Amino acid sequence: MNAFLGFAMLASIIAGAASVAGIIFALVKHRPKNKWAVCMICSVIVFAASLCTYEVSTPKENRPAPSAATVQQEAPDNGEGSSTQEEPSPAKQQPICPVAGIGDTADLFSDKYGEGKDNGIGHRYQNDKILVMEVNGLARNVTVNEKSGKKMELDSISGFLPSDMKIVKEYRDESETYPKFIYIGESAALQKVFPDDKGKFVVIQKVFANEGKTVFIIGTGENP
């Protein structure tokens, strides 16, 4: 069947070409050209009929496969974007502390304590009352300067400590000439941020009575 259609298409092409040549010859010699026009019309009809028959009778699997460029161009837009679309950014980290403190982001500190000043290894806030050392944008060490000169309760700096903290050890360090108190704590939320320290953190309270200030230093790990 396909061989016959191919022959018919080839014959119609040859007949069409001959008809065109005949019409041109008739125009040049000023001779009647009706028979050539009829021949050309017939060849076009035969060619079109053969082509339609080929499309209907030829299975899809036997037809030439479209090029990759054609497939890509004709692919419908399903609204999901291409496979090279940039992945959405990760969700914003949940706060570790009630306000902003150890393990929290620099952005959270700025939101809670105002714009900080970059000191090369972190930021300073509220006229150096709060000093933060950062690792990959996360607070790993926080120093809080309080105008007191006396020992203070940890509740006074609870906004800088993990919300789920648990103090597992506390003692006074007698090696200094000024009162120095050590607190060891742990936090499951902090462990997710700094897994190497296993959620441990230490708080050091230094009391400088003569200067009228008390300094809290909060850091990850359990070594003062």
N, C-alpha and C positions, 0 to 999 in steps of 0.2 A: 504493500500500500504506500509506504513512504517513498519507495523507488519511483512509483508512478507519479506521485505528487511532485517529486523532484524533477522528473522529466517534463511534466506539464508546466512547472514554474520556469524551467530553463527555456522551453519552447516559447512561452509567452514573452519572456524577456527578449529573445531573439526577434520574435515577430514585432514587438514594440519598437525595437531599434530599427528594424527594416522599415516600419511604417513612418518613423520620424525621418529617416533618410529619404523615403519616397515623397513625403510632403515637401521637404526642402527642395528636392529635384523638381517637383511639379511647380513650386513657386518660382524657381529660377527659369524654367522653360515655358512658364505661363501655360501649363497644361492642367486639366482637371485633377483635383486632389481629393475628391470625395471618397474614392475607394481606399485611399491610404488612411484617411481619417477614420473610416469604418474599421479598417484592419487594426489601427492603433487602439481604438476603443475596445474592440473584442479582446485584444491581447491583455489590456489592463484588467478587464473583467475576469479573464481566465486566471491571471496572476493573483488577483484578490481572492478569488474562490479557492485557489490552491492553498494560499496562505492560511485562510480561515479553517480549511479542512485539516491542515497540518496542526494548527493550534488545538483543535478539538480532539484529534486522534492521537496525538503524542502525549504519553504519560508525563506527569510533572517530573518524575525522577530521572527521565531521559533527557530533559531539557538542560541547557547550559546553566550552571550555577551562577548566581549573581556575584559580583566582586565584593570584596570586604568593604570597599568604600561605599558601594551602593547600599549594602545592608546597614552600615552605620548611619548613612544619610536618611534611610527610610525608617529607622528604629523609632517607635513612638516614644514620646516624652511622657513618662508615667509619674513625673513630679518628684522622683526620688533622686534625681541627679545622676551623674556618671560615677563610675567606680573610683575615680580619682578625686572625688569631692573631699575636701578637707573635713576631717572628723571634728565633731563639735568639741569644744573645750571642756575639760573636766569640771564637775560641779564645785562650787566654792566651798572651801574647807569650813567645817563647822567650828565655832569658837571652842577653845579648850577651857578657858577661864570665864567667870561670870561677866567680866568687863573686857579686859584684854591683858594677857600676861604670858607666862611661859608657854611656848609651843604655838602661840598665835601668830597670825600674819602681820606684816608691816602695815598693810592696808587697814586692818582692824585697829591697830594702835593709832593710826592717823584719824580714823573715824571717832575714836573714843577720847583721845587726848590732844587732838589738834595736829596740825602738820608738824612733822619732826624735822630736825636738822641732821643731815648726813654727816657722820663723823668718820667715815671710811670703813668701819666694821659694823655699822649699825646706825641707829638714830638716837637723838636726844629730844626729850619732850618737856614741855612746861618749865622752861628755864633751867634745864639740867636736873630737875627733880627726878626724872625717869631716864635711865640710860639703858639702851637695849643693844645687845650683840646678836647678830643674826647669822643664820646659816641657811642658804637657799631661800631667803625671804622669810624665815621663821625665827621667832625669838628663842634663842638657846640660853641666854643669860640676861637677867633683868635686875637692875639695881634701882632701889627706891630710896630716896633721901627724905627723911621726915624730920621736922623741927620738934624735937622732943627732949633728947638727952636722958631719957629713961627707958627701961625695958618696956616693950609694948607687946600686946597680944597679937597672935597671927591674924586674928579677925580684922585687924586694922589694915591689912594688905590682902584681904581675901579676894579682891578683884583681880589680883595678879597670879593667883594660885588656881590649879585645876579644880573645876567644879566637883569632880568625883574623887578628890584627893583623900588620902588616908595617911595620917602621920603615924609612922611605925616606930620612930625613935627620936628622942630629944635629950640633950644634955648641955652642960656649960663647959666651954673650953677654958681651962685655967692657965693656958700657956701665954696668954696675952696680958698686958698691963691694964687693959680696959675690959669691961664685961663683954663676953662673946658667947652667944648661944647658937647651938646647932640643932636643926630639925631635919630628919630624913622622912620623906614621904613617897608615896607611890600613886600612880594614876593610870587607869586602863586607857583613857583617852590620849594621854601623853605618849603612851607606848606605841600607839598607832602612828604618831608623828615622828618619834625618835625611837625606833625599835631596838637599836643597839644598846640603849640604856635601860631597856626592859621596864619602862614606865617609872623609873626611879628619879627623884629630884631632891635637891638639898636647899635648905634655906639657912642663911647665916645672918644673924642679927648682931650688929656691932653698936654698942652704946658709948657715945662720946659726951659725957656729962659736961666737961669743961667747954665744949663747943656748942652744947645745946642741940645736938642732933643725934638721930638714930638712923643707922643705915641697914637696909635689908638687901641681901644679895641672893638671888634665886637662880639656880642653875640645874641643868640635867645631870643625871648620874647620882652617885651617893658618896662621892669623895669631896669633903669641904675644901 
